[in-house]
Amino acid sequence: MFPTHGKTPPLSPVLLAGLLARPLSPRLLQPALDAIFAILNRSHPGLFERLSCLNETVFLIDPIDLPLVFILDADPEHPRLTAAREDADRAVATIRGPLLTLIDLLEGRIDGDAMFFSRTLSIEGDTEAVVALRNAVDDAGIDVKRDLLDFLGPFAMPARHAFGLGERLYSRLNDDLEFLKDCALAPQSRIPKAPEA
Amino acid sequence: MTALELVCPAGTPAALKAAVSSGADAVYLGFRDATNARNFPGLNFSRDELQQGIDHAHDNGCKIFLAINTFPTAGDSTAWHQAVDDGASLGVDAVILADIGMLDYASRKHPDLRRHLSVQASASNPEAIRFYQDAFDVKRVVLPRVLSVAEIAALNKEIDVETEVFVFGGLCVMAEGRCALSSYATGQSPNTNGVCSPACAVRYDEDENGRMVSKLGDFTINAFEADEAAGYPTLCKGRFVANGEASYLFEDPVSLNAASILPDLAKAGVTGLKIEGRQRGKAYIAKVVTSFRRAVDSMDDGAVVETDLTEITEGQRKTAGAYQKTWR
């Protein structure tokens, strides 16, 4: 959760959205989060079965570009995902990184070890629990967009259009932010370097 | 020249499917217990998952090799024997074994089950390899990562079994099957428990200077600056202070990539090209297997097509390891 842990998040639409939503309570997200998590659980019933080797299954998922954290209770029998403002004392481990990286990891599109090697992701606490969670979600074949559309059945078409529109808007905003970043950094790059002694 | 077979890792059914669809000729994997050298939490296959994996692989012309490559607990080989029996009854194409007792058991109980000698047996000379062939009818030997290409070529001329070599992934300190560093620090070893530096003994903390400090058991083994690429938390890749200077005393955190010398390995008589990484995600498997499939297939055209895989490697650096012993 920014800026608590000193990690600089990437300049992205997610960061802007996080800054704008800062005054709002994460609890407002909870109904949508419950619905999405229920659909994911229904689509992947054995999702947390690989965590049955663990005694403690509460994880803190910390998107560094949002002013909130997610508390994941990965109990295979009663899993739950909660949005909160503060860290959870009872979490066995913390996984920290940009939101889109965390979603890519959830969907198995990127390799967790590679993200760790590059320092994009960081972990704290019980490493064994994190490894077990990573292996569980990597095997599950989660695709958030596909899973939601599958659930909607006959209502999937308008939702597909809405997703498409959202993705185009995100892409456009991302390009604009890249442009802004280049503009902001350009004066810095024009400063002549002092001759070496 | 022998046709090269791409032998790829899988730690989950999803990774197995990724390996098969990316062009693996064979997939190696293990059961969810200490009978294999990647006994990590949440990793590996149940019996049902293995059956489904075998069906999927065989439907797509791919073989399955079952790694049972740890050394049984003294006085209790039950789980290891059961693994061999189950592998045979489920229809794996080969078992990868390291222990002499297990090789004896498999050759007596399942004489038709193809046997490969694991890298954990560390057989690196003609006499050792001929012993395994004569005694247990081993068909293939996975060579330890200590030999140069010239040494592999010379070895292949003296033996009559297939050889398999690692071409990509994490490296060990060249004492495979005999390393006791993890056991010393944590009480668990890759040789008997199937875990090197078990995750339950690993901790990452941030120090007051913003560095990520990795600890294994009671030992602090590294401290990475904020912008420094990290490696696995193994003692062999720890950074220690000696003579007032912190450095990698045993081995750098760096990954093997032998893509550029595939034609040399083929000329040296190698049969199997092994990719390390059963503990890695399916995205890694798909990317590396696709890259090596393309590299192997491009050899017929005279030039190897190489893909830059640096960003997914340990330490974000690559080496040709012992294949090109530049330190000699």
Interface residues (C-beta under 8 A of the other chain):
Chain A: H5 G6 R50 L51 C53 L54 G108 R109 I110 D111 G112 D113 A114 F116 F117 S118 R119 S122 I123 E124 G125 D126 T127 E128 A129 V130 V131 A132 L133 R134 N135 A136 D138 D139 A140 G141
Chain B: G11 T12 P13 A14 A15 F40 P41 G42 L43 P198 A199 C200 V202 R203 Y204 D205 E206 G210 M212 F224 A226 D227 E228 A229 A230 G231 P233 Q279 R280 G281 K282 A283 Y284 K287 E311 I312 T313 E314 G315 Q316
